[in-house]
Amino acid sequence: MRGILLDSKKYSNTEIDLVWDGNPVLVLDAVSAEKQNEEYLKQNQIYLALTSKPLIFLDEFNIVKSRLNPDLIIFASRHSSATAKPAFLVHTTGNWSSNNEFGGNPKDLSKTSALLHKAGFHSLERQIKKYNFAKFSVDIEVTHHGPTTLDVPLIFMELGSSKQEWIIKEAGELVANAIINTVFKYLDFKKQDNQQVALGFGGAHYAPNFKRLLTNNSIALSFICPKYYIRELNEELIKQMIRNTLEEIDYFIVDWKGTNSVDKKQLIPLLEKFDIPIKKTRDFSNIST
């Protein structure tokens, strides 16, 4: 994906006097896009940087010492799954349990932005309409894996889910384009100020009901705790979800059908300790807004 961004005729990059993990840093200085996006680029800087370290284990990498000091980070990553389903994906990061085999600290969440997360999903959906990828889906995943301790809000945008898809040049181009567009869409969401921000609870790993919310409503989600980690939740983890989301939280949203009755009995009293309205995914419309 990095190579595609460097070689693309849509973008112009300039090497600057900064190094990240031993690699030169580039700044995006021109883009073939709508006039509004050109204005956004004049007012903001988009850096392109490369690391040789596995992204999920970047907790101890000091972003600040690199002199980059980014406001937000988008990690471009490969995605693997047992089903090897062709997909483009976006998700936030964190560990709900004491298991941190895949990076980060136990029971720790990264910082993130609900608007950036939704912008990533929106941009992948928009890009897939421009390409002939009938076998690919655009999905969100629940919050999982590291890193968790970088002091910058972040999301992952991924190409999945096997070597067969990773080598498709056009698929890499789609994700690369979507990442750049995510920055502009995020700035657009901030300017419009028309999104309600929520935390998600329940459902399966690929969160179909939360995907529906992002698709059809003015709802942006940051962290999503799946049904299989509901019993790991405690008051401190929920405080982390609130504190580590860049935006103020409007709702807790529960995938009611995707959460069993035993888990609901633990979850709802826990959520009621906070002065945040509790909604169900079915409370929201299926009609695009």
Backbone bond lengths (Angstrom), bond angles and torsions (degrees), N, CA, C in turn:
res aa  C-N    CA-C-N  psi(-1)  N-CA   C-N-CA  omega(-1)  CA-C   N-CA-C  phi
1 M - - - 1.462 - - 1.521 110.87 -
2 R 1.338 116.03 -36.54 1.457 119.00 178.31 1.520 110.34 -63.49
3 G 1.334 116.16 -43.50 1.454 120.16 179.52 1.509 112.22 -61.81
4 I 1.316 116.26 -37.13 1.462 120.66 179.38 1.525 110.25 -65.09
5 L 1.329 116.40 -42.24 1.454 119.38 178.47 1.529 111.45 -64.69
6 L 1.330 115.97 -34.64 1.461 119.42 -179.61 1.521 111.56 -72.34
7 D 1.339 116.54 -35.45 1.462 120.71 -175.01 1.527 113.64 -93.34
8 S 1.326 116.84 -12.00 1.464 120.05 -174.15 1.521 112.03 -66.33
9 K 1.328 115.13 140.69 1.463 120.86 175.69 1.532 111.22 -77.63
10 K 1.330 116.47 -10.79 1.461 120.17 -179.39 1.524 112.55 -77.93
11 Y 1.359 116.04 -20.78 1.454 119.77 -172.70 1.520 110.66 -129.23
12 S 1.317 115.27 148.86 1.455 121.61 173.82 1.525 108.59 -122.96
13 N 1.334 116.60 124.68 1.461 121.74 -176.71 1.522 110.22 -119.08
14 T 1.314 115.81 147.67 1.460 121.49 177.52 1.523 109.58 -125.75
15 E 1.324 116.41 131.92 1.466 120.74 176.62 1.522 108.99 -72.77
16 I 1.332 116.23 134.60 1.453 120.82 -178.85 1.525 109.99 -118.51
17 D 1.300 116.51 173.29 1.461 122.37 -175.10 1.528 111.54 -84.15
18 L 1.313 114.66 56.31 1.458 121.52 175.36 1.520 108.56 -138.58
19 V 1.317 115.36 147.34 1.465 121.18 178.53 1.512 108.76 -128.09
20 W 1.323 116.44 136.33 1.462 121.82 177.41 1.517 108.21 -126.61
21 D 1.328 117.03 117.39 1.462 122.16 -178.77 1.525 111.89 55.19
22 G 1.332 116.10 38.44 1.459 120.71 176.70 1.505 115.16 81.44
23 N 1.329 117.82 4.58 1.460 121.62 -178.24 1.525 110.43 -117.85
24 P 1.350 117.37 141.83 1.461 119.68 178.67 1.527 111.31 -64.02
25 V 1.316 115.61 145.77 1.459 122.23 179.59 1.530 109.03 -98.90
26 L 1.329 115.35 139.16 1.459 121.58 176.85 1.518 109.44 -110.17
27 V 1.311 116.42 152.98 1.455 121.23 173.45 1.526 108.00 -120.65
28 L 1.307 116.24 136.33 1.462 121.92 177.57 1.524 107.66 -76.01
29 D 1.355 116.96 120.42 1.457 118.81 -177.83 1.518 114.21 -116.99
30 A 1.341 117.33 -5.35 1.464 120.12 175.79 1.513 108.89 -156.46
31 V 1.326 116.23 146.84 1.453 121.35 -179.05 1.521 109.35 -148.23
32 S 1.343 115.73 137.75 1.457 120.70 175.13 1.523 107.69 -84.03
33 A 1.309 115.52 99.44 1.470 119.43 -173.53 1.513 109.99 -156.19
34 E 1.338 114.56 -175.32 1.446 119.29 177.63 1.532 110.38 -62.83
35 K 1.314 115.86 155.46 1.461 121.13 -178.65 1.520 111.28 -56.80
36 Q 1.343 116.82 -38.43 1.461 120.06 -179.60 1.520 110.46 -60.97
37 N 1.338 117.02 -40.49 1.460 119.95 179.45 1.522 111.77 -66.66
38 E 1.328 116.79 -33.69 1.457 120.18 175.58 1.529 110.44 -63.03
39 E 1.323 116.13 -38.03 1.457 120.49 177.40 1.524 110.93 -66.73
40 Y 1.341 116.54 -41.38 1.462 120.08 177.12 1.530 110.64 -59.79
41 L 1.338 116.23 -40.64 1.458 120.20 -177.66 1.530 111.18 -67.50
42 K 1.310 117.24 -32.49 1.462 120.63 177.16 1.530 111.25 -65.15
43 Q 1.333 115.88 -30.72 1.458 121.42 -174.90 1.529 113.24 -95.28
44 N 1.341 117.31 -8.45 1.464 121.78 -175.31 1.524 109.65 -139.61
45 Q 1.329 115.73 161.96 1.454 120.99 176.74 1.525 109.84 -117.19
46 I 1.323 115.53 134.20 1.463 121.95 176.63 1.520 108.06 -114.94
47 Y 1.334 116.04 115.91 1.453 121.41 -178.70 1.522 110.54 -97.65
48 L 1.330 115.36 148.94 1.458 122.13 173.85 1.517 107.30 -120.91
49 A 1.321 116.61 118.24 1.460 120.90 -176.16 1.524 109.81 -134.56
50 L 1.319 115.76 153.89 1.463 122.42 -175.67 1.519 109.94 -125.69
51 T 1.317 115.89 137.45 1.459 121.32 173.10 1.515 109.64 -127.24
52 S 1.313 116.05 148.28 1.473 120.87 176.87 1.520 111.07 -90.33
53 K 1.331 117.15 -8.28 1.462 120.88 -178.15 1.528 110.44 -79.98
54 P 1.339 118.04 147.48 1.472 119.99 173.44 1.525 109.66 -59.40
55 L 1.308 116.68 129.69 1.467 120.65 -172.57 1.522 112.84 -60.72
56 I 1.326 117.69 -34.89 1.461 119.44 -175.38 1.529 112.39 -71.76
57 F 1.344 117.22 -12.96 1.465 120.98 -179.28 1.529 112.15 -111.05
58 L 1.318 117.39 28.56 1.461 120.74 -176.41 1.526 113.78 -86.35
59 D 1.303 118.68 13.67 1.462 121.84 -175.48 1.520 113.85 -56.69
60 E 1.314 117.99 -35.51 1.459 120.51 -175.00 1.522 112.22 -95.45
61 F 1.315 117.30 4.86 1.465 119.72 178.54 1.516 109.11 -84.08
62 N 1.327 117.32 121.16 1.454 121.65 -173.30 1.527 110.87 -84.54
63 I 1.325 115.76 101.16 1.462 121.33 179.52 1.532 110.62 -62.37
64 V 1.319 116.11 -41.32 1.468 120.56 -173.94 1.529 111.08 -61.99
65 K 1.339 117.63 -42.36 1.454 120.97 -178.41 1.523 112.39 -64.67
66 S 1.325 117.71 -18.16 1.457 120.74 178.21 1.518 111.64 -74.81
67 R 1.330 117.41 -11.27 1.457 124.83 -177.14 1.527 112.66 69.95
68 L 1.312 116.80 11.04 1.468 119.91 176.04 1.528 110.86 -75.98
69 N 1.335 115.37 -45.92 1.466 121.35 -179.77 1.532 113.25 47.74
70 P 1.328 118.53 55.27 1.468 119.52 -178.46 1.518 111.72 -72.01
71 D 1.329 116.23 152.91 1.463 121.78 173.98 1.516 111.03 -80.41
72 L 1.330 116.75 -32.08 1.464 123.82 -178.06 1.521 108.65 -145.83
73 I 1.328 116.62 154.52 1.465 121.09 177.27 1.530 109.19 -129.61
74 I 1.330 115.85 135.28 1.465 122.10 170.41 1.521 107.14 -116.48
75 F 1.322 116.91 117.93 1.456 121.47 176.75 1.521 109.25 -90.42
76 A 1.323 116.64 123.92 1.470 122.29 173.26 1.521 107.35 -89.16
77 S 1.325 117.21 121.42 1.457 120.02 -169.22 1.525 111.57 -142.27
78 R 1.327 115.01 156.74 1.462 120.60 167.86 1.525 109.04 -84.19
79 H 1.313 115.73 151.73 1.467 121.70 178.53 1.519 108.87 -121.87
80 S 1.335 115.53 136.21 1.467 121.28 177.43 1.519 109.88 -119.39
81 S 1.323 116.39 143.68 1.463 120.90 173.90 1.522 109.42 -149.15
82 A 1.325 115.28 157.47 1.461 120.51 -178.78 1.527 111.25 -63.90
83 T 1.329 117.11 -32.79 1.465 120.98 -178.75 1.521 112.61 -81.03
84 A 1.336 116.79 -15.68 1.470 122.68 -178.40 1.531 111.73 54.94
85 K 1.317 115.96 35.43 1.464 121.48 -179.17 1.535 109.94 -70.41
86 P 1.347 118.13 125.90 1.466 119.90 177.24 1.526 110.42 -63.09
87 A 1.317 116.97 124.21 1.461 118.95 -174.01 1.523 110.83 -160.20
88 F 1.325 114.25 155.23 1.455 123.21 167.57 1.527 105.99 -113.19
89 L 1.337 116.51 133.49 1.462 118.80 -168.62 1.524 112.18 -137.47
90 V 1.328 114.29 158.45 1.460 121.72 175.26 1.526 108.29 -142.24
91 H 1.326 116.82 145.52 1.470 118.90 177.54 1.522 110.85 -165.23
92 T 1.323 114.93 163.50 1.462 122.90 172.29 1.524 108.51 -94.60
93 T 1.339 116.95 170.97 1.462 119.43 -174.30 1.525 112.98 -123.12
94 G 1.339 114.59 153.34 1.457 120.60 179.14 1.517 111.09 157.74
95 N 1.331 115.38 164.69 1.464 122.46 178.92 1.520 109.70 -118.50
96 W 1.321 116.69 124.99 1.468 121.51 -179.75 1.516 112.36 -86.97
97 S 1.311 116.83 -17.48 1.462 119.97 -174.55 1.530 110.20 -123.54
98 S 1.319 115.92 -171.70 1.462 121.49 177.78 1.521 112.18 -79.55
99 N 1.318 117.26 -5.88 1.462 122.06 179.96 1.524 109.64 -84.73
100 N 1.321 116.78 112.56 1.464 119.99 176.60 1.525 110.75 -121.32
101 E 1.320 115.35 39.28 1.467 121.57 179.71 1.527 111.55 -57.75
102 F 1.334 116.20 -30.72 1.457 120.26 -177.00 1.530 112.05 -107.17
103 G 1.309 116.00 41.84 1.448 121.55 172.22 1.512 114.67 92.14
104 G 1.326 114.98 167.27 1.449 120.89 -179.18 1.516 112.42 76.34
105 N 1.311 115.77 -178.31 1.458 122.28 177.26 1.521 110.78 -97.20
106 P 1.333 117.97 155.15 1.471 120.12 176.06 1.526 110.70 -62.21
107 K 1.321 115.95 141.36 1.471 122.79 178.21 1.533 111.46 47.65
108 D 1.301 114.48 50.06 1.460 120.70 -176.92 1.522 109.58 -138.59
109 L 1.320 116.35 141.71 1.464 122.02 -179.43 1.519 109.76 -118.62
110 S 1.321 115.71 145.99 1.457 119.85 174.86 1.523 109.77 -71.36
111 K 1.304 116.29 176.78 1.459 120.34 165.27 1.524 107.57 -87.58
112 T 1.327 116.79 149.46 1.454 119.33 179.65 1.519 109.85 -155.84
113 S 1.323 114.79 177.23 1.459 122.53 177.50 1.515 108.72 -131.08
114 A 1.331 116.29 125.79 1.461 120.30 176.90 1.525 110.86 -63.63
115 L 1.323 117.00 -37.77 1.465 120.04 -179.83 1.528 110.96 -67.93
116 L 1.329 117.68 -38.71 1.461 120.55 177.19 1.528 110.26 -66.40
117 H 1.325 117.08 -41.42 1.459 122.27 178.16 1.527 111.03 -59.35
118 K 1.329 116.66 -47.29 1.465 120.09 178.99 1.525 110.47 -68.04
119 A 1.323 117.14 -38.27 1.463 120.13 178.35 1.525 111.10 -60.43
120 G 1.347 116.35 -38.34 1.461 120.46 177.30 1.511 111.86 -63.26
121 F 1.317 116.11 -46.21 1.465 120.56 178.57 1.522 110.64 -63.01
122 H 1.312 117.14 -47.40 1.460 122.50 -179.81 1.539 110.58 -58.48
123 S 1.326 116.72 -42.80 1.463 120.82 -177.36 1.522 112.21 -68.96
124 L 1.338 117.56 -37.50 1.462 120.31 175.57 1.530 110.36 -64.70
125 E 1.326 117.30 -42.74 1.463 120.63 177.88 1.522 111.45 -61.26
126 R 1.314 116.04 -42.12 1.461 120.19 -179.30 1.528 111.19 -65.86
127 Q 1.334 116.11 -41.48 1.464 119.50 -178.22 1.520 112.63 -68.52
128 I 1.334 117.22 -36.93 1.467 119.02 -175.83 1.529 111.04 -66.15
129 K 1.320 116.54 -23.51 1.468 120.17 176.92 1.528 111.94 -70.77
130 K 1.325 116.42 -19.30 1.462 121.00 -179.05 1.526 112.40 -90.77
131 Y 1.330 116.74 -10.57 1.460 121.45 -177.27 1.528 110.20 -120.06
132 N 1.312 115.19 160.18 1.470 120.30 178.96 1.522 109.57 -94.77
133 F 1.343 115.87 76.94 1.455 121.54 -179.63 1.521 109.44 -121.07
134 A 1.313 116.18 63.19 1.463 121.34 -175.69 1.528 112.38 -62.35
135 K 1.329 117.41 -29.16 1.467 120.64 -176.97 1.529 112.57 -84.86
136 F 1.320 117.17 -9.45 1.459 121.13 -178.62 1.529 110.62 -92.82
137 S 1.325 115.42 145.96 1.463 120.84 171.70 1.521 108.73 -110.62
138 V 1.321 115.92 161.32 1.463 121.55 170.35 1.512 106.52 -110.40
139 D 1.332 116.81 119.99 1.463 121.16 -172.53 1.526 111.77 -130.27
140 I 1.322 114.16 155.15 1.458 119.46 163.63 1.527 107.11 -106.36
141 E 1.306 115.49 147.89 1.461 120.88 173.34 1.524 108.18 -110.32
142 V 1.314 115.23 156.88 1.460 119.26 173.46 1.521 108.61 -67.99
143 T 1.305 116.61 166.73 1.458 122.10 178.22 1.525 110.04 -63.44
144 H 1.339 116.30 126.51 1.462 119.39 178.51 1.521 110.39 -161.40
145 H 1.290 117.28 160.93 1.460 132.12 179.66 1.531 114.36 53.96
146 G 1.350 115.56 173.51 1.454 121.87 -179.73 1.516 111.43 -83.58
147 P 1.331 117.10 177.70 1.458 127.40 4.72 1.525 112.06 -82.48
148 T 1.336 115.33 161.74 1.466 119.30 -179.72 1.523 113.67 -126.27
149 T 1.326 119.44 -12.06 1.459 119.41 -171.57 1.530 114.66 -112.57
150 L 1.316 118.54 2.27 1.468 119.25 173.28 1.523 108.15 -64.88
151 D 1.301 116.72 134.32 1.461 120.75 -174.00 1.532 112.03 -87.16
152 V 1.343 115.66 40.59 1.465 122.38 -178.28 1.529 108.47 -140.63
153 P 1.319 120.02 133.37 1.471 120.89 176.05 1.524 110.85 -60.15
154 L 1.326 116.57 136.69 1.461 120.11 -174.24 1.522 112.12 -145.74
155 I 1.338 115.25 159.53 1.454 123.36 168.76 1.525 108.54 -138.80
156 F 1.329 116.28 163.86 1.458 123.07 170.84 1.521 108.68 -108.67
157 M 1.335 116.53 137.05 1.463 122.09 170.00 1.523 106.69 -122.42
158 E 1.341 116.31 128.58 1.460 119.67 -163.69 1.528 113.44 -132.34
159 L 1.341 113.82 153.00 1.462 123.00 172.24 1.515 107.67 -112.23
160 G 1.331 116.67 122.21 1.458 119.92 -177.70 1.522 112.92 -133.33
161 S 1.338 115.41 169.11 1.458 121.21 11.73 1.529 111.83 -137.70
162 S 1.354 116.56 22.65 1.460 120.62 178.80 1.531 109.28 -153.85
163 K 1.332 116.78 173.39 1.460 121.20 179.43 1.522 111.68 -57.50
164 Q 1.316 116.03 -29.87 1.462 119.98 -179.70 1.525 111.81 -60.40
165 E 1.336 116.46 -37.62 1.470 120.73 179.28 1.531 111.82 -85.02
166 W 1.333 117.17 -34.10 1.462 120.90 -175.45 1.532 112.59 -60.60
167 I 1.335 117.06 -28.38 1.468 119.91 -176.03 1.529 112.40 -91.71
168 I 1.322 117.99 0.50 1.468 120.08 178.50 1.526 108.81 -77.61
169 K 1.308 116.72 112.59 1.460 121.27 -174.99 1.527 111.58 -58.78
170 E 1.334 116.47 -43.97 1.465 120.15 -177.26 1.527 111.34 -65.42
171 A 1.335 116.92 -31.90 1.470 120.22 177.98 1.525 109.91 -68.19
172 G 1.325 116.53 -42.26 1.459 120.07 176.30 1.519 111.09 -64.09
173 E 1.316 116.63 -37.21 1.464 121.30 177.75 1.518 110.76 -64.24
174 L 1.324 116.71 -39.71 1.461 120.71 179.06 1.527 110.71 -60.48
175 V 1.335 116.63 -48.37 1.465 119.80 -178.47 1.519 110.41 -66.16
176 A 1.331 117.24 -40.67 1.465 120.47 179.09 1.528 110.87 -60.27
177 N 1.337 116.26 -46.38 1.465 120.13 178.19 1.526 110.94 -62.87
178 A 1.327 115.58 -40.60 1.467 119.81 -178.65 1.519 111.14 -64.37
179 I 1.326 117.41 -36.46 1.463 120.38 179.93 1.526 110.37 -63.00
180 I 1.326 117.14 -46.29 1.469 120.33 177.94 1.528 110.01 -62.04
181 N 1.322 116.70 -44.64 1.461 120.45 -179.40 1.525 112.20 -66.10
182 T 1.342 116.29 -27.75 1.468 120.45 177.98 1.526 110.83 -60.78
183 V 1.318 116.09 -40.72 1.471 119.68 178.77 1.524 109.95 -59.71
184 F 1.330 116.32 -46.75 1.463 120.09 -178.61 1.527 111.82 -67.36
185 K 1.336 116.30 -39.00 1.466 119.32 179.62 1.522 110.40 -67.84
186 Y 1.313 117.38 -37.19 1.464 120.61 176.16 1.530 110.33 -59.62
187 L 1.316 116.24 -46.79 1.466 120.47 179.00 1.527 110.64 -63.77
188 D 1.328 116.18 -34.30 1.461 120.88 177.16 1.530 111.25 -66.67
189 F 1.342 116.61 -43.86 1.469 120.46 176.77 1.529 110.45 -59.60
190 K 1.323 116.93 -42.53 1.469 120.61 179.36 1.520 110.61 -62.49
191 K 1.312 116.13 -42.39 1.466 120.63 -178.60 1.525 111.42 -66.83
192 Q 1.329 116.45 -43.14 1.469 120.93 -178.27 1.527 111.73 -70.26
193 D 1.335 116.45 -34.29 1.468 122.03 179.26 1.530 111.60 52.98
194 N 1.338 116.04 47.04 1.464 120.25 -175.95 1.529 113.27 -122.83
195 Q 1.329 116.90 13.88 1.457 120.27 -179.01 1.526 110.67 -105.42
196 Q 1.331 116.36 137.25 1.462 121.46 170.83 1.524 107.86 -93.99
197 V 1.311 116.37 139.19 1.464 121.81 -171.18 1.523 110.32 -106.17
198 A 1.328 116.08 135.32 1.464 120.46 -175.43 1.523 111.88 -138.67
199 L 1.341 114.27 160.77 1.454 123.38 168.59 1.524 107.38 -109.26
200 G 1.333 117.06 140.39 1.460 121.10 -176.17 1.518 112.86 -107.70
201 F 1.348 115.30 146.18 1.463 121.91 -179.86 1.528 109.59 -138.49
202 G 1.344 116.24 132.89 1.452 121.20 175.78 1.517 112.95 96.04
203 G 1.335 114.75 178.44 1.457 120.30 179.42 1.509 112.96 84.58
204 A 1.332 114.86 177.52 1.461 122.11 -176.26 1.522 111.33 -91.54
205 H 1.326 115.74 -179.40 1.464 121.63 -171.75 1.524 113.16 -60.27
206 Y 1.323 117.16 -39.53 1.462 119.93 -177.93 1.532 112.54 -93.29
207 A 1.313 117.00 7.37 1.466 124.46 164.02 1.523 114.98 44.41
208 P 1.339 119.15 57.20 1.476 119.69 -175.95 1.523 114.35 -61.17
209 N 1.326 117.82 -36.04 1.467 118.73 -179.50 1.526 112.13 -72.61
210 F 1.318 117.59 -31.99 1.459 119.65 174.94 1.528 110.66 -74.17
211 K 1.313 116.73 -32.83 1.470 120.26 173.68 1.525 109.98 -60.86
212 R 1.324 116.54 -41.18 1.464 120.40 177.29 1.516 111.26 -60.46
213 L 1.332 116.48 -40.69 1.460 120.03 178.86 1.527 111.34 -60.84
214 L 1.323 116.33 -45.24 1.456 119.94 -179.12 1.522 111.22 -66.07
215 T 1.318 116.67 -32.72 1.457 121.35 -177.06 1.520 111.84 -75.58
216 N 1.329 116.71 -38.85 1.462 119.95 -165.88 1.519 115.74 -111.78
217 N 1.307 118.23 -1.23 1.463 120.17 -174.51 1.525 111.14 -139.95
218 S 1.307 115.11 163.98 1.471 120.83 175.27 1.520 109.31 -84.34
219 I 1.328 114.26 57.40 1.468 122.88 -179.66 1.516 108.35 -120.40
220 A 1.320 116.69 131.62 1.464 122.38 173.18 1.521 108.17 -117.63
221 L 1.326 116.73 133.41 1.461 122.51 -178.36 1.523 110.06 -111.49
222 S 1.318 115.95 140.22 1.462 118.06 171.15 1.532 108.05 -99.96
223 F 1.325 118.32 -93.73 1.460 120.69 -177.66 1.526 111.38 -81.86
224 I 1.336 115.27 143.14 1.467 121.89 174.06 1.522 107.78 -128.17
225 C 1.334 116.58 116.85 1.468 121.86 176.96 1.523 108.43 -95.80
226 P 1.336 119.56 116.14 1.460 121.30 -176.76 1.525 112.75 -73.08
227 K 1.316 114.94 168.56 1.465 120.78 -175.72 1.521 112.89 -59.55
228 Y 1.331 117.59 -33.30 1.463 120.13 -175.68 1.528 113.35 -77.40
229 Y 1.329 117.60 -0.86 1.464 120.42 174.43 1.531 112.75 -120.57
230 I 1.323 117.57 7.44 1.464 120.40 -179.50 1.524 111.05 -56.61
231 R 1.330 117.06 -40.14 1.471 119.96 -177.27 1.525 112.72 -73.41
232 E 1.327 117.28 -11.76 1.463 120.97 175.01 1.530 111.42 -83.47
233 L 1.332 116.71 -16.89 1.457 120.14 -175.63 1.527 111.86 -66.86
234 N 1.321 114.49 143.99 1.454 121.19 172.01 1.531 107.40 -142.81
235 E 1.318 116.09 178.33 1.457 120.14 -176.60 1.526 111.68 -61.59
236 E 1.312 117.25 -38.45 1.465 120.42 -178.66 1.529 111.86 -65.99
237 L 1.329 117.91 -40.04 1.463 120.13 178.37 1.527 111.30 -64.59
238 I 1.313 116.80 -38.47 1.466 119.35 178.43 1.527 110.03 -68.77
239 K 1.316 116.96 -36.79 1.467 119.37 174.54 1.529 110.66 -61.36
240 Q 1.328 115.61 -38.50 1.467 119.39 176.13 1.521 111.41 -62.42
241 M 1.330 116.92 -43.18 1.462 121.02 179.46 1.532 110.22 -57.00
242 I 1.325 115.52 -42.58 1.468 120.82 -179.35 1.526 110.61 -71.25
243 R 1.325 115.26 -49.20 1.468 121.21 -174.96 1.527 112.32 -66.30
244 N 1.329 117.25 -36.17 1.463 121.19 -174.39 1.525 113.44 -88.30
245 T 1.308 117.56 -0.73 1.462 121.31 173.04 1.522 108.44 -89.43
246 L 1.306 116.41 127.35 1.459 121.22 -175.53 1.524 112.42 -59.74
247 E 1.340 116.05 -35.45 1.457 120.86 -177.09 1.532 111.03 -96.22
248 E 1.322 115.71 162.18 1.461 120.75 176.13 1.533 109.51 -72.75
249 I 1.336 116.93 141.16 1.465 121.83 -176.32 1.528 110.95 -86.50
250 D 1.326 116.46 127.99 1.465 122.25 177.27 1.520 112.69 -93.53
251 Y 1.353 117.00 -35.48 1.466 120.80 -174.75 1.518 111.43 -143.01
252 F 1.327 115.25 151.94 1.454 123.18 154.26 1.533 105.29 -95.12
253 I 1.322 117.86 131.04 1.465 120.29 178.46 1.523 109.17 -121.49
254 V 1.332 115.98 126.13 1.462 122.46 -178.09 1.520 110.06 -108.04
255 D 1.321 116.49 128.98 1.469 121.39 170.80 1.530 105.94 -76.41
256 W 1.327 115.15 91.57 1.463 121.20 -169.16 1.519 112.38 -61.68
257 K 1.329 116.19 -46.53 1.463 119.69 179.75 1.520 111.75 -71.60
258 G 1.314 116.05 -22.93 1.453 120.54 -178.98 1.517 113.71 -92.14
259 T 1.331 116.82 16.10 1.470 121.86 179.57 1.519 108.60 -136.30
260 N 1.326 117.87 126.44 1.466 118.97 -176.59 1.523 111.66 -75.93
261 S 1.303 116.33 167.04 1.465 122.07 -172.40 1.526 112.51 -64.58
262 V 1.324 117.31 -36.69 1.470 120.46 179.32 1.523 110.17 -63.85
263 D 1.322 116.73 -44.68 1.459 120.83 179.94 1.525 111.56 -67.77
264 K 1.318 117.49 -34.52 1.476 120.56 177.16 1.530 110.52 -62.98
265 K 1.324 116.50 -37.26 1.458 120.08 -178.87 1.523 111.43 -65.23
266 Q 1.321 116.75 -27.55 1.464 119.72 175.44 1.526 110.25 -85.38
267 L 1.330 116.70 -41.35 1.460 121.22 -172.04 1.527 113.62 -69.51
268 I 1.329 117.50 -49.45 1.469 120.04 -171.55 1.530 112.48 -62.70
269 P 1.328 120.37 -46.80 1.481 118.88 176.39 1.529 112.95 -59.96
270 L 1.326 116.32 -31.79 1.453 120.87 178.30 1.534 110.35 -67.51
271 L 1.331 116.13 -44.77 1.469 120.44 179.66 1.523 111.43 -67.83
272 E 1.330 116.50 -31.32 1.466 120.52 -178.10 1.522 112.91 -68.88
273 K 1.323 117.38 -11.49 1.462 120.62 176.81 1.532 111.65 -72.76
274 F 1.325 115.98 -12.52 1.457 120.69 -176.81 1.530 109.68 -109.55
275 D 1.304 115.62 149.51 1.463 120.80 -178.42 1.529 110.26 -87.43
276 I 1.339 114.53 57.48 1.463 122.08 -179.15 1.523 107.75 -132.17
277 P 1.345 119.22 128.13 1.474 121.47 -179.06 1.527 112.01 -58.92
278 I 1.337 115.83 141.71 1.460 122.46 178.38 1.529 108.85 -103.83
279 K 1.321 116.24 124.55 1.455 122.24 179.87 1.527 109.56 -121.15
280 K 1.335 115.06 164.79 1.468 121.57 173.01 1.527 108.04 -109.33
281 T 1.324 116.58 152.17 1.468 118.91 179.46 1.521 110.42 -58.40
282 R 1.317 117.64 -33.45 1.467 120.11 -177.98 1.529 112.48 -73.74
283 D 1.333 118.05 -7.63 1.460 120.99 177.65 1.527 111.98 -72.44
284 F 1.321 115.50 -13.86 1.458 119.35 -174.15 1.533 110.88 -105.96
285 S 1.316 115.04 154.69 1.457 122.35 -173.51 1.516 112.46 -71.03
286 N 1.332 116.39 154.88 1.463 123.11 170.64 1.516 111.88 -90.46
287 I 1.332 116.60 -4.54 1.460 121.13 -175.59 1.519 109.34 -91.60
288 S 1.311 116.79 133.36 1.459 121.61 -178.18 1.525 110.44 -61.86
289 T 1.342 115.95 140.22 1.448 120.91 177.17 1.514 110.21 -127.86
